[in-house]
Amino acid sequence: MKKYNPTSPGRRSGEIVDYSMLTKKEPEKQLVFGFHRAQGRNNYGRITVRHKGGRVRALYRAVDFMYDKKDIPAVVEALEYDPNRSGFIALVKYQDGDRRYMLAPQNLAVGAKIIVSEKAPIETGSRTVLRNIPVGTFVYNIELLPGRGAVLVRSAGIGAQVLATEGNSTTLKQGFGKALQKTISINTGTGNPVLGSASYNQQIQNIVSQIGAREAFYQIMADVRTYGGQLDDFGSDNVA
């Protein structure tokens, strides 16, 4: 966050998002495409909700939530702004030459090496299965079903803490105080982070309730990163 000098009573508490960490302004052409916004209209094209639309046209960045390129090292090439979500994104280049977007965790820097693997180290940006994550670690970008992609904990400043691992399940906690808890498979992926642009400090305690035993053996992946501090902010993101 960028803070202002208290030159006036209104300016004293002023804060904005610090974009100085971003290294690239224009998106990767092969990873963006246009998309249709409803703009308050129904399937007949008639306005059913007023005062919608008219914003600046934004291209959709194809963020990779599937992480199907496993055991292939990659390097972070750039950190970018995404107008469709609260957090920043990172452009990574895999060893085979393929480029993809991923959610950028805090402290991720250009030139950092990452990998998606069940044996991946607990490092910022890498991705591994939940059973490899130590208790007390904060994680994000979590899948619920194999092959469906990450659906939980994807907003800026958000994280879920690993409370316990017992048998075939791991308990995660998101939020403060009487936060709801969730039990998922030890094979589900998770990470120990807070997503980038942590200024998005919307409080949330909506972690999903316990899932059935059938999912207890699914190989679910999630992002991994180290976080050396306390988690301050939690948020939610409805953007796919």
N, C-alpha and C positions, 0 to 999 in steps of 0.2 A: 504494500500500500504506500502511496505517496501522500505525505502529510504537508500541510501548509503552515507557514509561520502565522502566529496569532496577531495579524495586523488589524483585525476587527473582531467584534464578538461573533459574527457569523462565520468568519474564516477560521476561528480558533479550533473548531472541531471538524473542519473540512478534511475529507479524505477521498482520494480517487484511486482507481486501479493504476498500478505502475506498469507501463508497457515497455519500459527500457530493456527488459530481458528478451523481447522479441527480436529475432534476427532476420526475418524475411517478411516483406509486405505483400507481395503477390503470391497467390496460391499456386500449387503445382497443377498445370493445365490438365494432365491426364487423370487427376484425382478429384476434379470438380465437375459439377453438372447443374443445370437449372432444374427447378422443381416448382410445382404448382401450389400456391397458397390458396386456401379456401376463401379468405378475406370476407368472412361473414355470409357467404353464399351457400345455398343448398345445391342438390344435384341438378336442379333446373336452372341454376345460374341466378336465382333471385335472392336479393339481399334479405336474410332472415335475422341477422344481428347487425345492428347499425354501428357506425364509427370504427369499422375494421378496415385494414388495408392502407395503402398509400405510403408505406414505408420505403426506405431505400432497398432496391433490389439486391438480394444476396444470393450468391452461389452456394450450393451445398457441398461441403467437404466430405468425401467418402472416408470416414474414420473406420478403421479396422477394429471391430469388436470380436471377430471370429478367431484371430490369432492362429491360423492354420499352417503357418510357415514355422514348423518346429525344428529345433536343433540346427538352425541356420543363424549364425551371428549377424548382427546388424549394427549400424552406426547412426547416431542422430545427426542429421544434416542441418536442420533448422527448427526453430521454435516460431509458431505462427499464431495469429489471432483467428478465432472462429466466430463469426457473427451468429451462428445458430446454436451456440451453447455457452455456458457460463465460464468454462475453463479454457485454457490454452491447449493447442495441439502441437505435436512434434512430427516432423517429416523424417522418417527413417529409411535408410537404404540397406537392403539385405546383401549378403555376400554374393548372391546370384544376380544382382543388378536390379531387383524389383524394389520399387519405392512404395511406401504406404504411410498413411497418417495413423497416429495413435494418440490417446489422451496423454498429455504431458504432466507428470507428477512434479511436485515441488523439488527444487534442487537438481532437476535434470538439465544438463548442459550440452551444448553442441560439441560433438566429438565423442560423447559417451557411448560405450559399447553395451548392447543389450542382447538378450537371447530368450527365446521361448522354448522351455524344456522342463521336463519333470525333474531334471537334475540341475536346474538353473540356480546360481548362487543368489543369496538374499541381497540383491543390489537394486538400486534405483533404476526403474524402467524395465527390468527383466520380469519374467512371468513363469510361475511354477504352480504346482498343485497345493492345495490347502494343507495337506498333511505335513508338508515340509516347513510350514510357517511356525515359528516359535510362539508360545503363549505370550500375550501382552502386545503383540505386534499389531499395528494398524494396517488395514488392507483396503483395497478398492477394486472397482471394475470386475465384479464377481458374476460368474455364470451360475444359473440354476439347473439348466438342462444341457447335456452335451451337444455341441454343434449349433446351439441357438445363439451363442455369443453372449457377451457380458451385458447384464441388465440391471445390476444393483450397484450402488455407490459409484456414480459416474459424474457427479457435479463438482464444481470447484470448491475446495475447502472441506470436502467431505471425507470420511473414513469410518471403517468399522473395525472394532478391536476384537482380536481373538481371545476369548475368555478361557476356553478349555477344550481339550481334545481327548475324547474317551471312546474307545471302541471304534466304530465306523463313522462317527459323527464329530463335528466341531461346532462349538457354540460361538456365535458372533454377537457383538453388542454395538449398537449405534445410538448415539445420543447421550444425554446427561440425566442424572437422577433416576427416575423410574422409566428409563428407556426400555423399549421392547427388545427381546432377545430372539435369536433365530438359530436353529440347529440344522446344519447341513452336513453333507458327506465329508470325510477326511480327504477324499479325492477331488473335492472341488477346489478350484484355484482361487487364490486371493493374494493380496499384497500388503505391504506395510507402509502406507503413504498418507499423504494428503494431496489431493489434486492441485494443479497449478491454479493461479489466480484465486488465492484463498480469501480474497475480499468478499466473495459471495458467501456471506455469513447468515444465511437463512437457517433458523433452527428447525430441526426435523427429528422425529422419533417414530418413523414408519417402517422399521425393519420388518420383513415378512415373517409370519408365524411359522412354526415348525412344519417341515414337509414330511412326506411319507417315507417309509423304509425303502421303497423301490428306488428312490433317488440316492440311497446311501452308498451305492457302488458306482455311481456315474463318475467319469473322469471329467471334472469341471475345472476350468482354468481361471486364473485371475492374475492381475498385475502384482508385481512385487517391488517394493522399494523400502529403503530404510528411512526412518523418521526419528530424529533425535530431539524430541521435545514433546510438549503436550498438545493435544488436538484442541483447537479453539473453536472452530466453526464447522457446522454441518449444514448441508443443503440438499436440495432435490433437483433433478433435471429431467424434464419430460421430453427432451429432444432425443430422437433415436440416433 
